[in-house]
Amino acid sequence: MTDLFREIEEDLRRDQVKQLWEKYGIYLAGLAIGIIVVASGIVGWRAWERSRNEEASARYSQIVDEAAKEEPAKAAAAFGEFAATAPSGYAALARLRQADTLADAGNAKDAIAVYDAMAATSGAPQTLRDMAKVKAALLLVDTASYDDIKGRIGSLNDDETAWRNSAREVLGLSAFKAGKYQEAQGYFEAIVSDATASAGLRDRAHVMLALIAPRVPKPAATSEAKPAGAGEASTPNNAAPANAAAKAE
């Protein structure tokens, strides 16, 4: 009887599988094919992306080498052309190099425009976007108002941002130029107190603090109030020597 029940159970299972396959087999086959296609597509896309990044890396290195031998304007144009079609990471690096080259050539206006465009590119890494903001503000520090500079990079004056100390230096210079010495002092003190700030940044901050110190009002000195009558009580003690000196004369 046990063998009979086992055979019946196995037949039922086979019938169940057969019915399920007849009903859903086409969908299962389609799902399997879909999984294979998607997996193949992902593998293919990753291979294409890897190849594209390798090509971009080689081309970027070539442009950097060539830029050292070219005129600034021509080098900047080469970086701009490369950035137009390169993957986002290499495009961001190329934009920064393009702006740096323009700034070195004395073309601050175009350099600032490239930095601003770079800072507004949502696909670029945030740290590179913040760097572009600081670099643009540095080029503007001698001509723009303190409010303008603060509007550009004030948000980077935060302990969580990578470029906080560079931003603080530019903000401090702008505040100093505008005569806002206490605000400038606050920026440079923040740099000095940040252990992660580079030695060069901290040295410059110390120099600026020394220049700012004479311009910042010192807090009024507070003295303890004298007990009532203390002044009158001391007068008789001093009066005799004064009278004696007068008589001696």
Secondary structure, DSSP 8 states (H G I E B T S, - for coil): -HHHHHHHHHHHHHHHHHHHHHHHHHHHHHHHHHHHHHHHHHHHHHHHHHHHHHHHHHHHHHHHHHHTTS-HHHHHHHHHHHHHHS-HHHHHHHHHHHHHHHHHTT-HHHHHHHHHHHHT-TTS-HHHHHHHHHHHHHHHTTTS-HHHHHHHHGGG-STTSTTHHHHHHHHHHHHHHTT-HHHHHHHHHHHHH-TTS-HHHHHHHHHHHHHHGGGS-----------TTHHHHHHHHHHHHHHHHHHH-
